[in-house]
Amino acid sequence: MKNIAVALTFALMSMSSAFATPTSDAQAHFAAIGSGDIDALMHGYAGSARLNWIGGPLDGTYTSADAIRATWEKFGKAAGPLKVTVDKLTESANPKGATVSANVQFLGKMPIKVRYVLTYRDGMLINETWQIDPGLTFDGGN
């Protein structure tokens, strides 16, 4: 009976990840940034992922899991917990992959307005662009 319960739990976990979409993955990604949950944030990256950070003190391109993790740890330490507002979220997909773009505001000590573009292949995040854009406007979020 114990083996059946373990098998059922594994099957349910597999099914829930099989139904994840790039849009839901992106929303979970933004939430993990806001909460400072680095392990959850790093979970979605492919081994060869790239983070392009445009603007601000972390401006640069990060091309390894270790470099990306270190960048998010620096950001989390400096920013603390953040309220996340997502607006104008769109997904474009075809059989080769998907791109999710959104305007995201991270609100803590001060608002950080970001134009976000995430690219997925085989269900994994392969490219992330975080572009600080103080001029973004928000219509209430998604």
C-alpha positions in Angstrom: 0.0 0.0 0.0 2.9 2.3 0.8 4.3 1.8 -2.7 1.0 2.8 -4.3 0.9 6.0 -2.3 4.4 6.9 -3.3 3.7 6.1 -6.9 0.5 8.2 -6.8 2.3 11.1 -5.3 5.0 10.9 -7.9 2.4 10.7 -10.7 0.5 13.7 -9.4 3.7 15.8 -9.1 4.7 14.8 -12.6 1.3 15.8 -13.9 1.3 19.2 -12.2 4.7 20.1 -13.8 3.5 18.7 -17.2 0.7 21.2 -17.2 2.8 24.2 -16.2 2.9 26.9 -18.8 5.5 29.5 -19.6 3.1 32.2 -18.3 2.6 30.4 -15.0 6.3 29.7 -14.7 7.0 33.4 -15.3 4.5 34.4 -12.6 6.2 32.0 -10.2 9.6 33.4 -11.2 8.4 37.0 -10.4 6.9 35.9 -7.1 10.2 34.1 -6.1 12.1 37.3 -6.8 9.7 39.3 -4.6 9.9 36.8 -1.8 13.7 36.3 -2.0 13.3 32.5 -2.5 16.5 31.9 -4.4 16.1 28.1 -4.5 12.6 28.5 -6.1 14.0 31.1 -8.4 16.9 29.0 -9.6 14.7 25.9 -10.2 13.5 27.0 -13.6 16.8 27.8 -15.3 18.4 25.6 -17.9 22.0 24.7 -17.3 23.2 27.2 -20.0 20.8 30.0 -19.1 21.7 33.7 -19.5 20.6 36.7 -17.5 20.9 40.1 -19.1 20.5 42.8 -16.5 20.1 46.2 -18.1 20.5 49.2 -15.9 21.1 49.8 -12.2 24.0 48.6 -10.0 23.8 44.9 -11.2 24.0 45.8 -14.9 25.7 43.1 -16.8 25.4 39.7 -18.4 25.5 36.5 -16.3 26.0 33.2 -18.1 26.3 30.4 -15.5 24.0 29.1 -12.8 26.6 30.2 -10.1 26.8 33.8 -11.6 23.0 34.0 -11.9 22.5 32.8 -8.3 25.1 35.2 -6.9 23.3 38.1 -8.8 19.9 37.2 -7.3 21.5 36.8 -3.8 23.0 40.3 -4.1 19.7 41.7 -5.3 17.7 40.0 -2.5 20.1 41.1 0.2 19.9 44.8 -1.0 16.2 44.9 -1.8 14.6 42.7 0.9 11.0 41.4 0.5 9.1 43.1 -2.4 5.5 43.4 -3.4 5.2 42.3 -7.0 2.8 43.8 -9.6 2.6 42.2 -13.1 1.1 44.1 -16.0 0.8 43.6 -19.7 1.9 39.9 -19.5 1.9 38.2 -22.9 3.1 34.8 -24.1 4.2 33.9 -27.6 4.8 30.2 -28.3 5.5 27.7 -31.1 6.7 24.1 -31.0 10.3 25.2 -30.5 9.8 27.4 -27.4 8.0 30.3 -25.8 8.7 33.9 -24.9 6.9 35.7 -22.0 7.1 39.5 -21.7 5.7 41.7 -19.0 6.0 45.0 -17.2 6.8 44.1 -13.6 7.0 46.4 -10.6 8.9 45.3 -7.5 7.9 47.6 -4.6 10.1 47.7 -1.5 12.2 50.6 -0.2 11.5 52.2 -3.6 9.7 51.0 -6.8 11.8 49.1 -9.3 10.0 49.1 -12.7 11.3 46.3 -15.0 10.5 45.4 -18.6 10.8 41.6 -18.5 11.4 39.1 -21.3 11.8 35.4 -20.5 12.6 32.8 -23.2 11.8 29.1 -22.6 12.9 26.0 -24.5 11.9 22.5 -23.5 10.1 24.0 -20.4 13.3 25.6 -19.1 14.3 29.2 -18.8 17.2 29.8 -21.2 17.3 33.6 -21.5 16.1 36.3 -19.2 16.2 40.1 -19.8 15.6 42.4 -16.8 15.6 46.0 -18.1 15.0 48.7 -15.6 12.6 51.2 -17.1 11.4 54.0 -14.7 9.0 55.2 -17.3 6.8 52.1 -17.3 3.1 52.7 -16.4 0.9 50.1 -14.8 -2.8 49.5 -15.5 -3.5 47.5 -12.4 -1.7 44.3 -13.1 -2.6 40.8 -14.1 
